[in-house]
């Protein structure tokens, strides 16, 4: 009997550890955070083309970037604890369900943020550290509260959402250049069709929590037209790196083609205003950014 009790206790401990690990993965939104880190790292490689790769810097950028984004996501869930519990998409998050206390999430998020900014600021450069801190503060403490105030939150949130490109470039070069700003612009504009297509599908869920995410407050032609307009802008800005001669014509063609495909799906949404077309736009936007960023990198090599 004693052996069975010990075994049961070990099983419970293993289960508790797995649950805690799962809770932290949800708190920091691991997959989303890794996508953000990918954006910063691939931009670093684009900036450093033709030079010997400093793998220590790349590692510090990846670790520091991960911790900063993890902190932002954790603070976001603390602030939105009550509202997350109102939505089907987020009702099982650890803070919303009280599996993780606000205190625990707050301590972890604070430590993540401090560590991430220090790693980037010390091992890369001070401007990179400032960009990381600005991204964290603007996302967690400006964008997050604005979501229940006005659809302008998506515009505000697009700034910290595009900072990873600046961070990746500055991590290598130490300063913000014209090339960095153009890449920032691509990721900045990409976020509108991406997040608005998600908001379109989740509109009912968002409304339960009082979030105002669609541009014109609803799933109508006006909102769809605004989504289409921002998507079309991706076509010319995607060609700017080629026009400015810091990538080749092939990547410019890929960026323009990808922008046109994305615009097609945005136009279909404008025509129908149906969730199925918003879903197609969302999946197309998932493919657009890594495809274009990889094209920019390869065309530099």
Secondary structure, DSSP 4 states (H G I P E B T S, - for coil): -HHHHHHHHHHHHHHHHHHHHHHHHHHHTHHHHHHHHHHHHHHHHHHTTTS---HHHHHHHHHHHHHHHHHHHHHHHHHTHHHHTTSTTTTTSTTTTTSS-HHHHHHHHHHHHHHHHHHHHHHT-HHHHHHHHHHHHHIIIIIHHHTTT-THHHHHHHHHHHHHHHHHHHHHHSS--HHHHHHHHHHHHHHHHHHHHHHHHTHHHHHHTT---STTSSSSHHHHHHHHHHHHHHHHHHHHHHHTTSS-HHHHHHHHHHHHHHHHHHHHHHHH--HHHHHHHHHHHHHHHHHHHHHHHHHH-
